[in-house]
Structure formats: C-alpha cells, structure tokens
Amino acid sequence: MLLLLTSCKSRDNLVVNKEQQSYPVSLLNLNTLLIEEENDVSFPIWFNDSMIKAHGINKITRKSFPKNDFDGDEESSSVSSIVPREIREYYFDNKGFISQLNVHNYYDDREIGSVLFSYSGERDGYGFSKVKQNTFVSKTTKPFSENEESLDPDTRELDFRMHEKRKTYNRCLVYQDMETGDFLFNILNRKSFGSLSIDSMLSPTPKDHLVWGEPCRPIKKYQVSNKVNESNVRIISYYKMHPNVINYWVKKDYPFEHKRDFTYSKKGVCVGYIDSTFSDEKYITRIVSEIQYNKNEEPSRIIHRKESPTKELQFFTLEIFEYERNQQLKAAPKGSAK
C-alpha cells in the first residue's frame, strides 16, 4: 500500500476577512474531534448528525498511520506501512446519531487490542448519551471492572473515559467519571463563571473538571484548587459574528502553552489548523495539519506535518476517512452543506 501525499502550495484561497466570511455546516465537530477530549465516549458529538443523515452515511472508518520520517521531497513523500496504528469505526443510525464506536489498535502490523462502545437511546439536548456496553480484548489489561479500585487518570493504560449523568444542580450539568468518581461540571449561566460563585455552588475538588458552556460548545475548560488556582486550562475562541465557528484554542500547562489556529478557505471550509508550542512565550515547534476533501465535500485525509523551529519538515502522520452509505443514498446531495 502506497499513500502519496500532496501539498497545497497556494494560499490564495484562504479567507481575508474571517468575520465577514460565510461558513457552511461542517461534517466534523472541531470542538470535540481531533483533541484529547474526543476519548470521552459519553459525548458522541464528533460529527454533525444532520450532515451524516443528509449524506446517507452509515459508517465512517478513520485510519491513523504512524509517524513517517520526511525524505526531503514533499511531493513524493509516502506512507509505506500497510497497517495503521489505529482504526476507529463509527456507526450511525438512520437519524445520523452514533450507535456504536469500535477502536482497534495495532503494533508491528498486528492487532494488540480492541474496544467497543455501543449507545442506548438517543443523545440528550447537550450531546450526552449513555454507553450501553464496552468490551476490550487484550492479553494484558481490560479497562473497566466493577471489582477493581479506581485508578488515577495519569496511570491508566487506556485513554477512554465514560461518565454517568447526575442531576442538574444550580443550572449546572453534572457528570461523574465511571472509573475515578471525579466530577465533570458544565456551567451554563455566564453569571456563574466567577471562581467564588463556582466554589460556593459546586465545591469542586482539584481532580474535578470544570467547563464554561455546553459540551458541544465549550468556552473554557480547567481544574481548580484552593478556589482560585487554575490548572490544565484550555480557552476556546469563536468568531463573534459566527458563534459556532471555532477560531482558535489555547491550552496552558506551565511552563508550556499550546495553541491551535484554524484555517478556512474563501468558501468558509476548514482546510487545516496549526498547533504551536511555546515555553515562556518562546516558540518551540509546530505541527501543520492539512484537511483534504473528497468530491462529496467530506474530509478524506488529514496530513499532520511536524516542523522544527526553523520550519523544516521533520516527519508527518496521516489520517484517512472512508465512508459507507445507505443503499438509498449513495452520494451526498448537492447543497447539503449550505
């Protein structure tokens, strides 16, 4: 298997005035996909359900290939590995909601483990869906056992998290980690965003996670100790005239700061993003990701290129999206992304 990579050399089609630009509905939810939070499987809001339904998609297969050293020729660089590092299979019902997620992991061209998540009932209005079952196959470990003690998140061998929905409290959405027992709070009322208000309402522990805004449109995510000492802070910025279109996010994890800037074409389609890392406000490195689309205007490949401080390409990774459709609708309807 040989996967050739090509690069868009021209930037002529990039947006000049982003605020005045119009933006079509995206198939990908860039607030929750392609970031660490996507492994919280209790919120299967990685794709736009109305777009999935309109395009007649019943399955998306996402293949992630391992790091490949750059050979010096960007036009001819290729991924020579036949077996991906990971395969994620997303299954959808006839309403466009995710009904099942399968994840397969590989090492040295052999499968070393797989985990399955299936969902019961529809998502609620905030994107939460109860995970009905999960099964893990591995020679070394399994993720969730009622007889095992809770594990610290830093020592987990698996990155997936599941939550139980608790009763709404003080206009805050409350979820509890099924493994650790820690809480996830979504504060919906802007008047309650202050640190003292949050402490008096929720009394969060240092291991709890706080989110300003709804799960599908977070504004800020962080943890807090001693009422005001924030850590693991991520701030998400949206365009003022397009409040559902993400502009950038910044994650502060002393002494480092990570920023992701999203890039849009003149048609308002997200064509990539740049992840930059800083230390003490000094630039260290960055990864430039390019999103390519198929004829149905669906993401087909994402190429991640890591650059050195001198902007020399060091290596790249690749993700491929494959689609299976309902028999009644083999191709996406024209104008469905309007």
Residue, then its C-alpha position, 0 to 999 in steps of 0.5 A: m500500500l502506497l499513500l502519496l501525499t500532496s501539498c497545497k502550495s497556494r494560499d490564495n484561497l484562504v479567507v481575508n476577512k474571517e468575520q465577514q466570511s460565510y461558513p457552511v455546516s461542517l461534517l466534523n465537530l472541531n470542538t470535540l474531534l481531533i483533541e484529547e477530549e474526543n476519548d470521552v465516549s459519553f459525548p458522541i458529538w464528533f460529527n454533525d448528525s444532520m450532515i451524516k443523515a443528509h449524506g446517507i452515511n452509515k459508517i465512517t472508518r478513520k485510519s491513523f498511520p504512524k509517524n513517517d520520517f520526511d525524505g526531503d521531497e514533499e511531493s513524493s513523500s509516502v506512507s509505506s506501512i500497510v497497517p495503521r496504528e489505529i482504526r476507529e469505526y463509527y456507526f450511525d443510525n438512520k437519524g445520523f446519531i452514533s450507535q456504536l464506536n469500535v477502536h482497534n489498535y495495532y503494533d508491528d502490523r498486528e492487532i494488540g487490542s480492541v474496544l467497543f462502545s455501543y449507545s442506548g437511546e438517543r443523545d440528550g439536548y447537550g450531546f450526552s448519551k449513555v454507553k450501553q456496553n464496552t468490551f476490550v480484548s487484550k492479553t494484558t489489561k481490560p479497562f473497566s471492572e466493577n471489582e477493581e479500585s479506581l485508578d488515577p487518570d495519569t496511570r491508566e493504560l487506556d485513554f477512554r473515559m465514560h461518565e454517568k449523568r447526575k442531576t442538574y444542580n444550580r443550572c449546572l450539568v453534572y457528570q461523574d467519571m465511571e472509573t475515578g468518581d471525579f466530577l465533570f461540571n458544565i456551567l451554563n449561566r455566564k453569571s456563574f463563571g466567577s471562581l467564588s460563585i463556582d466554589s460556593m455552588l459546586s465545591p469542586t475538588p482539584k481532580d474535578h473538571l470544570v467547563w464554561g458552556e455546553p459540551c458541544r460548545p465549550i468556552k473554557k475548560y480547567q481544574v481548580s484548587n484552593k478556589v482560585n488556582e487554575s490548572n490544565v486550562r484550555i480557552i476556546s475562541y469563536y468568531k463573534m459574528h459566527p458563534n459556532v465557528i471555532n477560531y482558535w484554542v489555547k491550552k496552558d500547562y506551565p511552563f508550556e502553552h499550546k495553541r491551535d489556529f484554524t484555517y478556512s478557505k474563501k468558501g468558509v471550509c476548514v482546510g487545516y489548523i496549526d498547533s504551536t508550542f511555546s515555553d515562556e512565550k518562546y516558540i518551540t515547534r509546530i505541527v501543520s495539519e492539512i484537511q483534504y476533501n473528497k468530491n462529496e465535500e467530506p474530509s478524506r485525509i488529514i496530513h499532520r506535518k511536524e516542523s522544527p523551529t526553523k520550519e523544516l519538515q521533520f516527519f508527518t502522520l496521516e489520517i484517512f476517512e472512508y465512508e459507507r452509505n445507505q443503499q438509498l443514498k449513495a452520494a451526498p446531495k448537492g447543497s447539503a452543506k449550505 
